[in-house]
Amino acid sequence: MALELIPYKDEKQDFSATGAKAGALCSTTHVDCHLVIPGTQEVLTLPLQICTKIQELKHALSAKLGYIEHSEISFVVKQGCTYKRLQESDQVMKRMSVHGIKSFRPPRHRYPHPYGIIGAGYNGIKTALFLLRDNQKDFTIFDRYDKVGGHAWLESANKTTRLQIEFATYHIWYGQDFSYPGIEKCGGPPVDWEVWPSRDRVIEHFELCAREYGIYAHCQLSVDVESVDLIGREKKDDRAFQLSCRPVLPHRKDCQGGEKLDHQEQATEAGYAGAFRTDKSRKSFVFTCSCYCIWPGNLINPRQIQYVGEELFDGFIEYGVEMRCDYQNVVGKNVIIHGHGAFTMENIRTCCEYGMKHIYLVCRKRNLTCPRVVSWFINQASPPVTGAHCLNLLKVAYRLCGYDPWDMHSVSCNAARTNASFAQKTRFGIGDVYFLAAAYGLMEVVVDNIKRCSSRTVHLESGRKLQDVDVILKCVGMLPDSTVDKVNKMKFLRGCWINGDPRRFTVSDPDGIYAANFAATTIGPGAYNWVQLMKHVWDCPNEWIQLDEAGHLNLPEHYAGDPDPDTPAYFINARHSVGTMFTYSIVSPAYREMTTHFDTYKHFIAHHCCPVDKLLTAALAEWNEYERSWREKGMVPKDAPYIPYPYTKEYIAEQHEASKEVQRFTSEWRRIVERFGRWIDFDNDYKTMDRSFMERLVDEEIPLTFAPYLLDLIVLSDQVTVEGFCNLLATLLFWGQILLQENSYVLAWTTTPWTLPSNLALCVNPELKYLQVQSKATGTKWIVGKDRWPWICSSIKKNGEKDFTVLWEKKGSELKGIKYEPLFDFFRGKALGSAWQILTDNYVSTEAGTCIVHQAPAFGEDDNRVCLAAGIIQKDGTGMVHPIDDSGCFTKEVPDFLGQHVKAADKDIKEKLKKENKLVFNGTEVHNYPHCWRSDTPLIYRAIPSWFIKVEEAREKLIANNNQTYWVPSFVKEKRFHNWLTEARDWCVSRNRYWGTPIPLWVSSDFEEVVCIGSVAELEQFAGREIKDLHRHFIDDIQIPSQKGKGMLKRVDEVFDCWFESGSMPYGSKHYPFEGKEEFEKSFPAQFIAEGLDQTRGWFYTLMARQGTRVRNSVALHLKMTLAATLCQVLGTHLFDSPPFQNLIVNGLVLAVLCLEFAKRSMDLKRNGLVCNTVRPCKADGKKMSKRLKNYPDPQDLFDLLRQPIARGSRESLKKKSLFFGSSQLKVDRIMKLSACRCAVRRLRTFVV
Ligand SMILES: Cc1cc2nc3c(=O)[nH]c(=O)nc-3n(C[C@H](O)[C@H](O)[C@H](O)COP(=O)(O)OP(=O)(O)OC[C@H]3O[C@@H](n4cnc5c(N)ncnc54)[C@H](O)[C@@H]3O)c2cc1C
């Protein structure tokens, strides 16, 4: 149960308060209030602030119950042995009984007259199902025909017609209230029905449903509703509608071919009103109803076309619909099918089944055709399939015709083909036979216009002549019934409501495809939602009135004559229909709540009734039958190679994955961004996962140099950020190190004992002072940092002056080169001769420890740098000791701790040192330690083989290019960015992950032979197969023969750092240089880029850490930004010796400071199920908003909640009230702008601007 509850404040209060005062009027203490309706079991529990007034509660309850009158509701509490009726100004109590309402469900509005339903087709029967579900039996269905099933199936279809859509998604009792396991009417969900039943079976299923649900008892068949008249005045509560009904005699025939039916003759010009012959045996009558709907259908009249010279043609010409065409005429003949709409598919199929010789499909435009598998995929998909994904699915079948669906006139897409939307005047024709016939050359699509006919010849506008043609089937579309407007006195359609009256509803299967995402290829889901919406408005008329008065019902309107002069007002396109549903679902939470689980159902029922095996078995059987019968009929040579069915179970499984993961987030991202009103050109974007983008990255023309197997430092658990440095209670360890001199030690320290076996050096600061001190008690000498000596003494509980003598004081630089004995013997004789000496570096500070730092170059970034500079290790890894495996456990190089995880080994290592008397102090200190920014677990550094781009060599060029750019703020460019460039280090571009763009290097086992693959085509040559995707699982098995006798070369394991991909954007997004050369050259360098600080998270860490710079957060924010730009610069400089952009603006970040109040309230509401849109718990912690910390409200939820005031009251009253979360400072009228949504996106943009 959902309740729209909006805290309400006294209008005298000051809502403009900001800062600490904001929201102060609203107590944050909540109490669970239990509302009980006396005499019922219903209890509604609400979390309310204790200061909530009864008046406020009344408002909330009224909205929840369909805006019933406030004054009807009262609250009573028990006080001692008496009862008290609470006053408007009283505060709410914990337990109250509610009077004046019967239920917490909205009461259904009662009308004085019954409901009328015109049309006993798909939608009419669906309406009856919904009414009966709610026990609303007072309705009548009228139809001109003597059967249920509607014009579409009783008249437009013919003997050979089959359902193009899977029955699972079409059947009339589709919907969770009617077709669900456990519901037995109509035999339950149709698991045993054919996947694509014939016309007769479809009609049978309508009849079955009408019979089982008792719908026949409500039917007035063979009755023409001639006109509808309004009784009373528009908008008045007591208005009604009079349906003037005339009994008619439908004329139908059972044989295919021959003359038009009587009413078809009559209907040619005027449509069907009055076209049917009157049944004089029955009387005309008037039916009065309070609400009615008309579902007239729109595939009514075949569009008429007359060719010049038609009479000379000398062959068979007929319309390819209704019972007119005798398909015996096509057997063994050359057939022209004129038009490329949904009916074309049926005619191709029928011709192919009858055994024509050849089909010319002549059309002005080649429209998209949908294979069976793709239709099923769309109808089961939740969330909807994106345009790009849909095209990729279609592509598989289109390959058989040698055509790329991406090239269709109806497709708009970005250059990288990652986004697509469709605009096509006709809906999809669905079927596989189209593709098979094209593959065998039995059907040829001829994009042209018919100019004229002569004997057995059709002359096309291009000049081409199609000769020896025997048959022309006209399939140039179906027109709606233009008399519908007249019957209903319809001036316009507002949404789906005739003349904007919420009691008069009409929709017919909208025309065309206008979509970027595909939710269904069939009327099934759409009809379910239309009827639900219509009934909701009938049931809760107050909601309509309130929303309308408040100006929120910005529904699309349609007038006759738009877009063509003969288009009636009732005939809308898909855009209008989607806009209506979308708008209403935004402004009416109650309706939205009803549709919440629809996606889940849609997916479930498709798989339940038509699992993929059933689908594929049926599709394959049909395919094979064509293969067989075409050979048998001689249409295809008997020895022609069999064409395998293009879709497989494995392929479908792959597509499920694709749509689930990446595409899901893609569409989610788009939805959120568009709701925010942020300007992003999604239609022309690119995805780095796309083959074309990835191919750009592997283009061999990029003059990037890979260092031949260098070592880089990387953390075990992936990335870490500055925020990821959390405090850790760490072990602090002093240890004595034997010098060459007897009983003399260097007192070094570490917080990572597990790195001690890998120690190769010690490091002091050359500028700091060091002491040699001698214990008066033992004579032992220690070298220590002078600044830390007092702290050391206090740690080991000694008195520096009394217990020790200072022997000397020296600068750190003077200690350089002092050799010492290794602490452990594991690498004695294995490390380079230069190991185990004192080194100097400025990074050693006086902030912690002893000012003498232990160096393990395999596990510390600074250690690595310092040891590299001193020649203790070399760039190619020589001298490195590295006894830790991939799981963080010791290898056999350190047998004492073999197999122990490093962290577990800490204890044993300290024990061993203690036993050997090398441990001076073991204590704990809280210090900064890198943690994984996702999982919050401590990380360790480890050296791994990596691939670098040589940036150091290009420093000068980078600086010169940077100087050509303009930055806001400028100091970022001139100071930090410039400084960074002057010290730019080689850029490690490899990552050890699974997902990412694989590095295109194939190497021999000794790494001496390295082949860089430069294009997909080159890779395909080696692979001997088509490469559809460049991700690891598609290419890692490919091996390349060595040119140097080194066997087969294998791809290196690594993938590119994702920032390499980001830096490749200017080139990769355009698939340059493979294509888009001109476009690229026009747009490079970019005139302007803007980068958000949060874009550079990974970069910041890896690059900053490599620089050895410790930065504070404030500085880091700017630097993060600059690094993204740098990477772009690096590639730009390497590739074109040019900066990739001219101007740059650094965006800031909004921190999580506004969420606290919001979060508390949303948590309460969520817990009690009071809002249909819940908000995740969150707290304002002042940090950057982060998914891990969950310190922000989900923007989607935020929008949903922002809508709530709209569903509640008039614009004026809302304006005066604060928002649901009082402290946010967002003004109601701005929010109202946001939410009142004729076109949400457009409005949002206006708002944002
Ligand atoms: C050959 C064909 C194949 C199709 N295949 C598919 C498919 O595979 N999948 C799919 O989803 N869709 C398909 N469709 C689309 C089809 O339009 C819908 O599936 C659905 O059947 C339409 O139902 P409807 O109730 O909107 O309209 P209709 O079936 O057209 O019914 C409208 C009814 O209203 C009655 N009516 C109108 N005005 C009056 C009046 N004034 N008085 C009395 N009665 C009146 C008419 O007599 C008619 O029976 C197909 C359509 C055709 C023609």
The ligand as an SDF file (V2000), in Angstrom:
LIG
                    3D

 53 58  0  0  0  0  0  0  0  0999 V2000
   -4.0770   -9.1720  -40.5910 C   0  0  0  0  0  0  0  0  0  0  0  0
   -3.6400   -8.6150  -39.2770 C   0  0  0  0  0  0  0  0  0  0  0  0
   -2.6550   -9.2570  -38.5590 C   0  0  0  0  0  0  0  0  0  0  0  0
   -2.2480   -8.7250  -37.3440 C   0  0  0  0  0  0  0  0  0  0  0  0
   -1.2510   -9.3600  -36.6480 N   0  0  0  0  0  0  0  0  0  0  0  0
   -0.8900   -8.8520  -35.4630 C   0  0  0  0  0  0  0  0  0  0  0  0
    0.0940   -9.5080  -34.6880 C   0  0  0  0  0  0  0  0  0  0  0  0
    0.6500  -10.5160  -35.0700 O   0  0  0  0  0  0  0  0  0  0  0  0
    0.4280   -8.9650  -33.5030 N   0  0  0  0  0  0  0  0  0  0  0  0
   -0.1450   -7.8210  -33.0440 C   0  0  0  0  0  0  0  0  0  0  0  0
    0.1700   -7.3730  -31.9660 O   0  0  0  0  0  0  0  0  0  0  0  0
   -1.0700   -7.1860  -33.7700 N   0  0  0  0  0  0  0  0  0  0  0  0
   -1.4620   -7.6650  -34.9470 C   0  0  0  0  0  0  0  0  0  0  0  0
   -2.3920   -7.0130  -35.6730 N   0  0  0  0  0  0  0  0  0  0  0  0
   -2.8680   -5.7020  -35.1810 C   0  0  0  0  0  0  0  0  0  0  0  0
   -4.2770   -5.7320  -34.6650 C   0  0  0  0  0  0  0  0  0  0  0  0
   -4.7770   -4.5130  -35.0660 O   0  0  0  0  0  0  0  0  0  0  0  0
   -4.3590   -5.8640  -33.1930 C   0  0  0  0  0  0  0  0  0  0  0  0
   -3.6830   -7.0190  -32.8170 O   0  0  0  0  0  0  0  0  0  0  0  0
   -5.7780   -5.9570  -32.6080 C   0  0  0  0  0  0  0  0  0  0  0  0
   -6.4370   -7.0810  -33.0920 O   0  0  0  0  0  0  0  0  0  0  0  0
   -6.5730   -4.7100  -32.8280 C   0  0  0  0  0  0  0  0  0  0  0  0
   -7.7070   -4.7910  -32.0290 O   0  0  0  0  0  0  0  0  0  0  0  0
   -8.6960   -3.5750  -31.8250 P   0  0  0  0  0  0  0  0  0  0  0  0
   -9.6770   -3.9750  -30.8120 O   0  0  0  0  0  0  0  0  0  0  0  0
   -7.9290   -2.3600  -31.5070 O   0  0  0  0  0  0  0  0  0  0  0  0
   -9.3050   -3.2620  -33.2300 O   0  0  0  0  0  0  0  0  0  0  0  0
  -10.1460   -4.1200  -34.2680 P   0  0  0  0  0  0  0  0  0  0  0  0
   -9.7640   -5.5260  -34.3030 O   0  0  0  0  0  0  0  0  0  0  0  0
  -10.0420   -3.3750  -35.5380 O   0  0  0  0  0  0  0  0  0  0  0  0
  -11.6150   -4.0550  -33.7270 O   0  0  0  0  0  0  0  0  0  0  0  0
  -12.3430   -2.8710  -33.7200 C   0  0  0  0  0  0  0  0  0  0  0  0
  -13.7950   -3.2450  -33.6370 C   0  0  0  0  0  0  0  0  0  0  0  0
  -14.5720   -2.1040  -33.3420 O   0  0  0  0  0  0  0  0  0  0  0  0
  -15.7890   -2.2500  -34.0000 C   0  0  0  0  0  0  0  0  0  0  0  0
  -16.4000   -0.9140  -34.1470 N   0  0  0  0  0  0  0  0  0  0  0  0
  -15.7910    0.2260  -34.4830 C   0  0  0  0  0  0  0  0  0  0  0  0
  -16.6800    1.2310  -34.5370 N   0  0  0  0  0  0  0  0  0  0  0  0
  -17.8620    0.7140  -34.2040 C   0  0  0  0  0  0  0  0  0  0  0  0
  -19.1450    1.2710  -34.0760 C   0  0  0  0  0  0  0  0  0  0  0  0
  -19.3870    2.5420  -34.2820 N   0  0  0  0  0  0  0  0  0  0  0  0
  -20.1550    0.4520  -33.7390 N   0  0  0  0  0  0  0  0  0  0  0  0
  -19.9460   -0.8540  -33.5040 C   0  0  0  0  0  0  0  0  0  0  0  0
  -18.7520   -1.4340  -33.6160 N   0  0  0  0  0  0  0  0  0  0  0  0
  -17.7130   -0.6550  -33.9660 C   0  0  0  0  0  0  0  0  0  0  0  0
  -15.4430   -2.8800  -35.3070 C   0  0  0  0  0  0  0  0  0  0  0  0
  -16.5450   -3.5680  -35.8380 O   0  0  0  0  0  0  0  0  0  0  0  0
  -14.3160   -3.8020  -34.9300 C   0  0  0  0  0  0  0  0  0  0  0  0
  -14.7370   -5.1280  -34.7680 O   0  0  0  0  0  0  0  0  0  0  0  0
   -2.8330   -7.5390  -36.8710 C   0  0  0  0  0  0  0  0  0  0  0  0
   -3.8300   -6.9100  -37.6040 C   0  0  0  0  0  0  0  0  0  0  0  0
   -4.2360   -7.4500  -38.7860 C   0  0  0  0  0  0  0  0  0  0  0  0
   -5.2950   -6.7340  -39.5620 C   0  0  0  0  0  0  0  0  0  0  0  0
  1  2  1  0
  2  3  1  0
  2 52  2  0
  3  4  2  0
  4  5  1  0
  4 50  1  0
  5  6  2  0
  6  7  1  0
  6 13  1  0
  7  8  2  0
  7  9  1  0
  9 10  1  0
 10 11  2  0
 10 12  1  0
 12 13  2  0
 13 14  1  0
 14 15  1  0
 14 50  1  0
 15 16  1  0
 16 17  1  0
 16 18  1  0
 18 19  1  0
 18 20  1  0
 20 21  1  0
 20 22  1  0
 22 23  1  0
 23 24  1  0
 24 25  2  0
 24 26  1  0
 24 27  1  0
 27 28  1  0
 28 29  2  0
 28 30  1  0
 28 31  1  0
 31 32  1  0
 32 33  1  0
 33 34  1  0
 33 48  1  0
 34 35  1  0
 35 36  1  0
 35 46  1  0
 36 37  1  0
 36 45  1  0
 37 38  2  0
 38 39  1  0
 39 40  1  0
 39 45  2  0
 40 41  1  0
 40 42  2  0
 42 43  1  0
 43 44  2  0
 44 45  1  0
 46 47  1  0
 46 48  1  0
 48 49  1  0
 50 51  2  0
 51 52  1  0
 52 53  1  0
M  END
$$$$
